[in-house]
Amino acid sequence: MQYNHLVIKRPSCYNRCEEGVDRHCPMERTEFSTPIQRYERRTLIDIDEAHRPYLAAAILRFNAMNAVAKVELSTQITLFDDGSSLIDVLISDFQHCLYRGKIYTETLPLRRALISGVLGR
């Protein structure tokens, strides 16, 4: 398994002996190391043109919430995952993030008006 090179190590791990190994640190990698994700499955997702303005927020939320999957946007929307989850569930989760962003954007003026009316601003 490969590990990320940007690793936060404990201060004691910087004390190296002449062999290049830290005698106080039993592991070369610490609990802060994260494995580099390998994606085995690639799926294209179809989205209506009406939902395109909300894609950036949906992709950001989905990538943050799902450790086993990643969505990329180029000319098409592509879902990459490691094959451990059901693809229907991952697509449903992404569509939920997309719909959530749409509802948030559409209801923002109403929520602002309601808060300003209640607070008397």
Steps between C-alpha positions, in 0.01 A plus 500: 500500500635845410481788744476871455835678517349798681507338843479673835740323733539520874797708620678187628501356147742767387776355720670266255797282579791439261308216327221744412246337731347665804551280803220674691245463222404135441321570172640683201156645430285643778130500567475820296602328176225446247509235229487618140162403359487268200186525290395188311161598358407796279135598444354786297211692657233677294378832641233733362616839374281667766719352773836607352527823710498293819767247397802661665348498848360148451836360387679664792248364754495151346880472490519609865231257616608187310846362563459214250389715206592816316313706241679695229355748255641545152282479191309228686438420864705197601472301823808303606483244780685197633220253425414429864166687494191453289514740208128577527549620857793723402307654211201555730726668758643731233155590371393574858796740537405664171134540598599629845712772338213595270252528787748700710559751219131535413386551860780735608310826422193372686706405806677836500168686478356290782799561727504873431124517565526313828802695622353833382792604284 
